Amino acid sequence: MVSKVRSWALVCALGAVCALGPACAHPEHDAGKGTAAAPAKEHDATIPPPVTVLDPRDARPKDAADAGEDVRDAAGDATDPSPEAPKGMKLVPGGTFTMGIDVGGQPDERPAHKVTLAPFFLDVTEITHAEYGECVKAGACRAPDAKVISRFGGVFVGPNKPVTGITWGDTRAYCAFRGKRLPREAELERAVRGDDGRRYPWGNEPPTHERTVFQSSKTEDVGTHPLGRGPYGHDDLAGNVWEWMEDMYDPFAYTRPGADRGEPGSCDEILAAQNKLRAEGKQGYTGSNPIPTECERSIRGGAYNYDADGLRSSNRVHHPGTFKLLMTGGRCAKDAR
């Protein structure tokens, strides 16, 4: 099986993303806990157009539901009135949905399992340059990395283009500036799959350029593909740019005790799992990439330069949180109660 383009290592092998040599030396990043080594250096990474479409097979903040709460409390009472969404956000209702898949994909997408989440609000669109610029002007955010963005001219820059060239920490700082937070992996998958377990935000039909931005060499303005909206009215949940998640990437997340709440293991547990995979001589649990040696951060949703398989609702990807990528941005979430 051709394996998934998941982390920095294979990207470096392809010579397509790590534009600077040091970026291909696996940097340690600020996981905040565990036994990962020295302080991180930030690296930029870019994909030069015209792009050869990448096949992704090559390559918490406060818990939504406390472990002690029962399923009804976690999902919300169905008779409760829907809270009013803040401007620019839409409600993703609480409930139980199927996360992951049993057939196809990669081992880290298995098994399919039930997850119960509380309701939450999610930005309708990805963070734009104009929105992020307000945070920079206020002194609450660092500017996007000009070296990453400027290499390929203005096609990635515009007030309504999704902001890229920002780290996980930059994206998190922006959401905090807005009084919001980063979404979790389970929340993003819930927003994409809805109650019917769809393969893509719009349903099970294959992606088209009318529905999303994929198999391309550049991003497009957010919210310009209404035919690709998700079940709760969100734009660009698949394609355009990858989106940073709050979660640390855990290859065994779906078999952890917190799987029914969408919770990965701790950094120590993740490192132990990765060491086990390495000791077993496996090249990479999520594809042909070397197994990470640190606690990386999850990204979701596919990007402009990926094919249809990269846009699947269950697809999981990860990078060190210090990476600045031309194809990665984000959107924010907010608790609904």
C-alpha positions as CSV (number, residue, x, y, z in Angstrom):
1,M,0.0,0.0,0.0
2,V,1.2,3.5,-0.8
3,S,1.5,5.2,2.5
4,K,0.3,8.6,3.8
5,V,2.1,11.9,3.6
6,R,1.7,12.6,7.3
7,S,4.7,14.2,8.9
8,W,7.8,16.2,8.3
9,A,10.0,13.3,7.5
10,L,8.5,12.1,4.3
11,V,7.9,15.6,3.2
12,C,11.6,16.2,3.5
13,A,12.2,13.0,1.5
14,L,10.0,14.3,-1.2
15,G,11.9,17.6,-1.2
16,A,8.7,19.5,-1.6
17,V,7.8,20.9,1.8
18,C,11.0,21.6,3.7
19,A,12.4,24.5,1.7
20,L,15.3,25.0,4.1
21,G,17.7,22.3,5.1
22,P,17.4,22.7,8.9
23,A,13.7,22.2,8.6
24,C,14.3,18.6,7.8
25,A,16.1,17.9,11.0
26,H,13.4,16.8,13.3
27,P,12.8,19.7,15.7
28,E,11.6,19.3,19.2
29,H,8.5,21.3,19.9
30,D,6.7,22.7,22.9
31,A,4.5,19.8,23.8
32,G,4.6,21.1,27.4
33,K,5.0,17.7,29.0
34,G,6.5,14.3,28.6
35,T,10.0,13.4,28.0
36,A,10.5,15.1,24.6
37,A,14.0,16.7,24.5
38,A,15.4,20.2,24.1
39,P,13.5,23.4,23.3
40,A,12.1,23.7,19.8
41,K,13.3,25.7,16.9
42,E,10.7,27.0,14.5
43,H,10.9,25.9,10.9
44,D,9.1,26.9,7.8
45,A,7.9,24.6,5.1
46,T,6.4,25.3,1.8
47,I,5.1,23.6,-1.3
48,P,6.2,25.2,-4.6
49,P,3.6,25.6,-7.3
50,P,3.0,24.1,-9.8
51,V,2.3,21.3,-7.3
52,T,2.4,17.6,-7.8
53,V,-0.7,16.5,-6.0
54,L,0.3,14.7,-2.9
55,D,-1.4,11.4,-2.0
56,P,-1.7,11.5,1.8
57,R,-1.2,7.8,1.9
58,D,2.5,8.5,1.0
59,A,3.9,9.9,3.3
60,R,-6.9,20.1,25.4
61,P,-8.0,22.7,26.6
62,K,-10.9,22.0,29.0
63,D,-12.6,18.6,28.2
64,A,-15.9,18.8,26.5
65,A,-17.3,16.2,28.8
66,D,-15.8,15.2,32.1
67,A,-15.3,11.5,32.6
68,G,-17.7,11.5,35.4
69,E,-20.6,13.0,33.5
70,D,-23.2,10.7,32.0
71,V,-23.8,10.5,28.3
72,R,-26.9,12.6,28.4
73,D,-25.1,15.4,30.2
74,A,-22.2,15.2,27.7
75,A,-24.4,15.4,24.6
76,G,-26.8,17.9,26.0
77,D,-30.5,17.4,26.6
78,A,-32.3,17.2,23.2
79,T,-35.1,19.4,24.6
80,D,-32.7,22.3,25.5
81,P,-33.1,25.3,23.2
82,S,-30.1,25.8,20.9
83,P,-27.9,28.6,22.1
84,E,-27.4,31.6,19.9
85,A,-24.1,31.3,17.9
86,P,-21.6,34.2,18.1
87,K,-21.0,36.1,14.9
88,G,-19.1,34.1,12.3
89,M,-19.7,30.8,14.1
90,K,-22.3,28.1,13.8
91,L,-23.5,25.5,16.3
92,V,-22.4,21.9,16.1
93,P,-24.9,20.1,18.2
94,G,-23.9,17.7,20.9
95,G,-24.5,14.1,20.4
96,T,-23.0,10.7,19.7
97,F,-21.4,10.0,16.4
98,T,-19.1,7.4,14.8
99,M,-15.5,8.5,14.6
100,G,-12.9,6.7,12.6
101,I,-13.4,3.8,10.1
102,D,-13.0,0.0,10.1
103,V,-12.1,-0.4,6.4
104,G,-9.6,1.5,4.4
105,G,-7.5,4.5,5.4
106,Q,-4.6,4.0,7.8
107,P,-4.3,2.1,11.1
108,D,-4.5,5.3,13.1
109,E,-8.1,5.8,11.8
110,R,-9.3,2.5,13.3
111,P,-11.4,1.2,14.9
112,A,-14.6,3.0,14.2
113,H,-16.1,3.9,17.6
114,K,-18.8,6.0,19.2
115,V,-17.8,9.4,20.6
116,T,-20.1,11.6,22.6
117,L,-19.5,15.4,22.6
118,A,-21.1,18.4,24.1
119,P,-22.4,21.1,21.7
120,F,-19.9,23.7,20.6
121,F,-19.6,26.6,18.2
122,L,-17.2,26.4,15.3
123,D,-16.1,29.2,13.0
124,V,-17.9,29.1,9.7
125,T,-14.7,29.7,7.8
126,E,-10.9,29.3,8.2
127,I,-9.0,32.2,9.7
128,T,-8.3,34.8,7.0
129,H,-5.4,37.1,6.5
130,A,-7.6,40.1,7.4
131,E,-8.8,38.5,10.6
132,Y,-5.4,37.4,11.7
133,G,-4.0,40.8,10.8
134,E,-6.2,42.4,13.4
135,C,-4.6,40.2,16.1
136,V,-1.1,41.2,14.9
137,K,-2.1,44.9,15.0
138,A,-3.3,44.5,18.5
139,G,0.0,42.9,19.5
140,A,-1.6,39.6,20.5
141,C,-0.2,37.6,17.6
142,R,3.0,37.3,15.6
143,A,2.9,38.0,12.0
144,P,2.7,35.1,9.6
145,D,6.2,34.0,8.4
146,A,6.8,36.2,5.3
147,K,9.5,33.8,4.1
148,V,7.0,31.0,3.8
149,I,4.3,33.1,2.1
150,S,6.4,35.4,-0.2
151,R,8.3,32.7,-2.0
152,F,5.4,32.1,-4.4
153,G,4.1,35.6,-4.9
154,G,0.7,36.9,-4.0
155,V,-1.4,33.9,-4.7
156,F,-1.5,32.9,-1.0
157,V,-2.1,36.5,0.2
158,G,-5.3,38.4,0.2
159,P,-7.7,39.7,2.9
160,N,-10.1,36.7,2.4
161,K,-7.5,34.0,1.7
162,P,-6.8,31.6,4.6
163,V,-3.8,32.7,6.7
164,T,-0.9,30.2,6.5
165,G,2.7,30.3,7.6
166,I,1.7,30.2,11.3
167,T,2.5,27.6,14.0
168,W,0.2,25.7,16.2
169,G,1.0,28.2,19.0
170,D,0.3,31.2,16.7
171,T,-3.1,29.7,15.8
172,R,-3.9,29.1,19.4
173,A,-3.0,32.6,20.3
174,Y,-5.3,34.0,17.6
175,C,-8.2,32.0,18.9
176,A,-7.5,33.2,22.5
177,F,-7.5,36.8,21.2
178,R,-11.0,36.2,19.9
179,G,-12.1,34.6,23.2
180,K,-12.1,31.2,21.6
181,R,-10.0,28.0,21.5
182,L,-8.7,25.5,19.0
183,P,-11.1,22.6,18.1
184,R,-10.2,19.1,19.1
185,E,-9.9,16.3,16.5
186,A,-13.2,14.7,17.6
187,E,-15.0,18.0,17.3
188,L,-13.7,18.6,13.7
189,E,-14.7,15.1,12.7
190,R,-18.1,15.6,14.3
191,A,-18.6,18.9,12.3
192,V,-17.7,17.1,9.1
193,R,-19.6,13.8,9.5
194,G,-22.7,14.9,11.2
195,D,-25.2,12.2,12.2
196,D,-25.0,10.2,9.0
197,G,-21.3,9.4,9.0
198,R,-20.6,11.0,5.7
199,R,-17.2,10.6,4.0
200,Y,-16.9,14.3,3.1
201,P,-18.6,17.4,4.5
202,W,-21.1,17.5,1.6
203,G,-21.9,13.8,1.6
204,N,-20.3,10.7,0.1
205,E,-19.9,12.0,-3.5
206,P,-16.3,12.5,-4.6
207,P,-14.8,16.0,-4.4
208,T,-15.2,18.3,-7.3
209,H,-13.7,21.8,-7.8
210,E,-17.2,23.2,-7.4
211,R,-17.2,21.8,-3.9
212,T,-13.7,22.4,-2.6
213,V,-10.1,23.5,-3.3
214,F,-8.0,20.5,-4.0
215,Q,-5.6,19.2,-6.7
216,S,-4.4,22.8,-7.1
217,S,-1.3,25.0,-6.7
218,K,-2.9,27.7,-4.6
219,T,-5.5,28.5,-2.0
220,E,-8.7,30.4,-2.7
221,D,-10.9,32.9,-0.7
222,V,-12.7,31.2,2.1
223,G,-16.4,30.5,1.8
224,T,-16.5,30.5,-2.0
225,H,-17.6,26.9,-2.4
226,P,-21.1,26.7,-0.9
227,L,-21.8,23.3,-2.5
228,G,-19.1,21.9,-0.2
229,R,-20.6,23.1,3.1
230,G,-20.8,20.6,6.0
231,P,-23.9,19.3,7.6
232,Y,-24.1,22.3,10.0
233,G,-23.2,25.0,7.5
234,H,-19.4,25.3,7.8
235,D,-17.3,26.1,4.8
236,D,-14.0,24.5,3.7
237,L,-13.9,21.7,6.2
238,A,-12.2,19.7,3.5
239,G,-9.6,21.3,1.3
240,N,-8.1,24.8,0.9
241,V,-5.8,24.5,4.0
242,W,-5.1,22.0,6.7
243,E,-6.2,23.2,10.2
244,W,-4.3,22.9,13.4
245,M,-6.1,21.0,16.2
246,E,-5.7,21.4,19.9
247,D,-4.9,17.7,20.4
248,M,-1.5,16.1,20.5
249,Y,-1.4,13.4,17.8
250,D,-1.8,10.0,19.3
251,P,-1.6,7.0,16.9
252,F,-3.4,4.8,19.5
253,A,-6.0,7.4,20.5
254,Y,-9.0,5.3,19.4
255,T,-8.1,2.5,21.8
256,R,-7.4,4.7,24.8
257,P,-9.7,4.8,27.8
258,G,-10.9,8.3,26.7
259,A,-11.8,7.3,23.2
260,D,-15.5,7.6,23.8
261,R,-14.9,11.2,24.6
262,G,-12.4,11.9,21.8
263,E,-9.5,12.2,24.2
264,P,-6.0,11.2,23.2
265,G,-3.4,9.9,25.7
266,S,-0.9,12.1,27.6
267,C,2.4,13.0,26.0
268,D,4.1,10.4,28.1
269,E,1.7,7.7,26.9
270,I,2.1,8.9,23.3
271,L,5.9,8.7,23.5
272,A,5.7,5.2,25.0
273,A,3.4,4.1,22.2
274,Q,5.7,5.6,19.5
275,N,8.7,3.9,21.2
276,K,6.9,0.6,21.1
277,L,6.2,0.9,17.4
278,R,9.8,1.8,16.8
279,A,11.0,-1.2,18.8
280,E,8.8,-3.4,16.7
281,G,10.6,-2.2,13.6
282,K,7.6,-0.5,12.0
283,Q,8.6,2.3,9.6
284,G,5.5,4.3,10.5
285,Y,2.1,3.5,12.0
286,T,0.5,6.2,9.8
287,G,2.3,5.4,6.6
288,S,5.9,5.1,5.5
289,N,7.1,8.0,7.5
290,P,9.5,7.5,10.5
291,I,7.7,7.3,13.7
292,P,7.7,10.7,15.5
293,T,10.1,11.1,18.4
294,E,8.1,13.9,20.0
295,C,4.5,14.8,20.8
296,E,3.4,16.3,17.5
297,R,0.1,18.2,16.9
298,S,-2.8,17.0,14.8
299,I,-4.0,18.7,11.7
300,R,-7.2,18.0,9.9
301,G,-9.2,18.7,6.7
302,G,-6.9,18.3,3.7
303,A,-5.4,21.1,1.6
304,Y,-5.3,22.7,-1.8
305,N,-2.4,20.5,-3.0
306,Y,-3.9,17.1,-1.9
307,D,-6.0,14.6,-3.7
308,A,-9.5,13.3,-2.8
309,D,-8.2,10.7,-0.3
310,G,-6.6,13.5,1.8
311,L,-10.0,15.2,2.2
312,R,-11.8,12.2,3.9
313,S,-13.5,12.9,7.2
314,S,-11.5,10.3,9.1
315,N,-8.1,11.2,7.7
316,R,-5.5,12.1,10.4
317,V,-2.3,14.0,9.8
318,H,0.3,15.5,12.2
319,H,3.3,17.8,12.3
320,P,5.5,19.3,15.0
321,G,3.6,22.3,16.4
322,T,6.5,24.6,15.6
323,F,6.2,24.0,11.8
324,K,5.1,27.0,9.7
325,L,3.5,25.5,6.6
326,L,2.2,27.1,3.4
327,M,-0.7,24.7,3.4
328,T,-1.7,24.9,7.1
329,G,-3.9,27.4,8.9
330,G,-6.8,27.0,11.2
331,R,-10.2,27.9,12.6
332,C,-11.5,28.4,16.1
333,A,-14.1,26.8,18.4
334,K,-16.0,27.9,21.5
335,D,-17.9,26.0,24.2
336,A,-21.6,26.3,23.7
337,R,-22.4,26.2,27.4
